[in-house]
Amino acid sequence: MRISRFFAGGLVSAAVVATLSGCVGAPPLTIFGGLADRCFPTRTVDGGYFALIGITVTNDTGRSIILRDARIDELDNATVAEMSVVPVPSAYSTFGVAPGGELSTEQVDLWRDRAPIEGTVIEPRSTVEIVVELHAKDYTDYAGLRGLRLRYDDGWFSATSVAEATVGFVPPWSRCGAHLG
């Protein structure tokens, strides 16, 4: 099928259609690392108990992508206080997890450099971490999240990447038990 327009009696072909017809959408993102099934103990603080959970996101392609939105699929006895993006300083270093918000020296610097998800650009072959500040609603039992959806685009096409896993935590007087799975 050929798309064309007439201008002042002449025919002008829409070459852009042929150029874009081979594209199938924005490049895929890889979500891994911090979002693997796991449970960990955390200490209580004045406001109950919570954790900062880093979820590693890698753009393995040759095109930049722009993050638009991040959503948790399911919350179990938890609320999300904040979701942000932090840089990954090296291939061997990630934000990881901060039970009770107790940050290591490296995590303090990363947390200080966090940015909103909307509009963050992940350059080609680069990695960032989505950090979720997750608070327990009921301070006596397990709290966690299941699944993460990232909506993004490459300036032309939009896509969604999904990670299906469960990450949660328990207060110091409890055990993780059968909360995963």
C-alpha positions as CSV (number, residue, x, y, z in Angstrom):
1,M,0.0,0.0,0.0
2,R,1.4,3.4,-0.9
3,I,0.4,6.5,1.0
4,S,0.7,9.8,-1.0
5,R,-0.4,13.4,-1.0
6,F,-1.1,15.8,-3.8
7,F,0.5,19.3,-3.6
8,A,-0.1,21.9,-6.3
9,G,-1.1,19.2,-8.8
10,G,2.0,17.0,-8.1
11,L,2.4,13.7,-6.3
12,V,4.7,13.5,-3.3
13,S,5.3,10.1,-1.8
14,A,5.4,9.5,1.9
15,A,8.8,8.0,2.3
16,V,8.6,8.0,6.0
17,V,6.1,5.2,5.9
18,A,8.5,2.9,4.2
19,T,11.3,3.9,6.6
20,L,9.2,3.1,9.7
21,S,7.4,0.1,8.5
22,G,10.3,-2.2,9.5
23,C,10.2,-1.0,13.2
24,V,8.2,-3.0,15.7
25,G,8.4,-0.6,18.6
26,A,10.6,0.7,21.3
27,P,13.6,-1.5,22.2
28,P,13.1,-4.0,25.1
29,L,14.4,-3.2,28.6
30,T,15.8,-5.8,30.9
31,I,14.5,-5.8,34.5
32,F,16.6,-8.0,36.7
33,G,18.9,-8.1,39.7
34,G,16.9,-6.4,42.5
35,L,13.6,-8.0,41.6
36,A,14.0,-11.6,42.3
37,D,11.8,-13.6,44.7
38,R,13.1,-12.9,48.2
39,C,12.2,-11.9,51.7
40,F,14.3,-10.2,54.3
41,P,14.0,-9.1,57.9
42,T,14.0,-5.4,58.7
43,R,14.1,-3.3,61.9
44,T,11.4,-1.1,63.1
45,V,11.7,2.7,63.1
46,D,9.4,5.3,64.7
47,G,7.0,5.1,61.7
48,G,6.7,1.3,61.7
49,Y,8.8,-0.7,59.4
50,F,9.8,-0.2,55.7
51,A,12.5,-0.9,53.2
52,L,14.1,0.7,50.1
53,I,14.3,-1.9,47.4
54,G,16.5,-1.4,44.3
55,I,15.3,-2.9,41.0
56,T,18.0,-3.0,38.2
57,V,16.9,-1.9,34.7
58,T,19.2,-2.2,31.7
59,N,18.9,-0.8,28.3
60,D,21.0,-3.3,26.2
61,T,20.1,-1.7,22.9
62,G,21.8,1.0,20.8
63,R,18.9,3.5,21.3
64,S,18.2,5.8,24.2
65,I,14.9,5.3,26.0
66,I,12.8,7.6,28.1
67,L,11.0,6.3,31.2
68,R,7.4,7.4,31.5
69,D,5.8,5.5,34.3
70,A,6.5,2.7,36.8
71,R,3.8,0.7,38.6
72,I,3.8,-2.2,41.1
73,D,1.4,-4.9,40.0
74,E,0.3,-6.0,43.5
75,L,1.0,-4.8,47.0
76,D,0.6,-7.2,50.0
77,N,0.1,-5.3,53.3
78,A,2.2,-2.4,51.9
79,T,2.1,1.1,50.5
80,V,4.6,2.8,48.1
81,A,5.8,6.1,49.6
82,E,8.1,6.9,46.7
83,M,9.5,5.4,43.5
84,S,12.6,7.1,41.9
85,V,15.6,6.4,39.7
86,V,19.2,6.2,40.9
87,P,22.3,5.9,38.8
88,V,24.3,2.7,38.9
89,P,28.0,3.6,39.6
90,S,29.5,0.5,38.0
91,A,28.7,-2.9,36.5
92,Y,29.6,-4.4,39.9
93,S,27.6,-2.1,42.1
94,T,23.9,-1.7,42.6
95,F,21.6,0.1,45.1
96,G,20.4,-3.3,46.5
97,V,18.1,-3.3,49.5
98,A,18.1,-1.0,52.6
99,P,16.0,-2.7,55.3
100,G,14.5,-0.1,57.6
101,G,16.0,2.6,55.4
102,E,19.5,2.0,56.9
103,L,21.7,3.2,54.0
104,S,25.3,2.2,53.5
105,T,27.7,5.0,52.6
106,E,27.4,4.2,48.9
107,Q,23.6,4.0,49.1
108,V,23.5,7.5,50.8
109,D,25.2,9.0,47.7
110,L,22.9,7.2,45.3
111,W,19.8,8.1,47.3
112,R,20.9,11.7,47.3
113,D,21.2,11.7,43.5
114,R,17.8,10.1,42.9
115,A,15.5,11.5,40.2
116,P,11.8,11.2,39.3
117,I,11.0,8.3,37.0
118,E,9.0,10.4,34.5
119,G,11.4,11.7,31.8
120,T,14.5,9.9,32.9
121,V,16.6,8.9,29.9
122,I,18.5,5.6,30.0
123,E,21.3,5.8,27.4
124,P,22.2,2.9,25.2
125,R,23.9,0.0,27.0
126,S,23.4,1.7,30.4
127,T,21.8,0.6,33.7
128,V,19.8,2.4,36.4
129,E,17.9,1.3,39.4
130,I,14.3,2.0,40.2
131,V,14.2,2.4,44.0
132,V,10.9,1.6,45.7
133,E,10.3,2.9,49.2
134,L,7.9,0.3,50.5
135,H,6.1,0.8,53.9
136,A,4.1,-1.9,55.8
137,K,0.4,-1.0,56.5
138,D,0.2,-3.5,59.4
139,Y,3.4,-3.5,61.4
140,T,3.0,-7.0,62.7
141,D,3.3,-9.1,59.5
142,Y,4.9,-9.5,56.1
143,A,4.8,-6.6,53.6
144,G,5.8,-6.8,50.0
145,L,5.3,-6.2,46.3
146,R,4.7,-8.5,43.4
147,G,5.7,-7.5,39.8
148,L,6.9,-4.2,38.3
149,R,5.7,-2.6,35.0
150,L,7.8,0.1,33.3
151,R,6.3,2.1,30.6
152,Y,8.8,3.9,28.3
153,D,9.4,5.1,24.8
154,D,12.3,5.9,22.4
155,G,10.9,9.1,21.2
156,W,8.8,7.3,18.5
157,F,7.4,4.1,19.9
158,S,6.2,3.2,23.4
159,A,6.5,-0.1,25.1
160,T,6.1,-1.8,28.5
161,S,8.5,-4.1,30.2
162,V,7.3,-6.4,33.0
163,A,9.1,-8.2,35.8
164,E,7.2,-10.9,37.6
165,A,8.7,-11.5,41.1
166,T,7.9,-11.0,44.8
167,V,10.0,-9.0,47.1
168,G,9.1,-8.4,50.7
169,F,10.2,-8.1,54.3
170,V,9.1,-8.9,57.8
171,P,9.5,-7.2,61.2
172,P,12.4,-8.5,63.4
173,W,10.1,-10.7,65.5
174,S,8.7,-12.6,62.5
175,R,10.0,-15.0,59.8
176,C,9.6,-14.9,56.1
177,G,8.1,-18.4,56.0
178,A,5.8,-19.1,53.0
179,H,5.2,-15.5,51.9
180,L,7.1,-15.9,48.6
181,G,5.8,-17.9,45.6
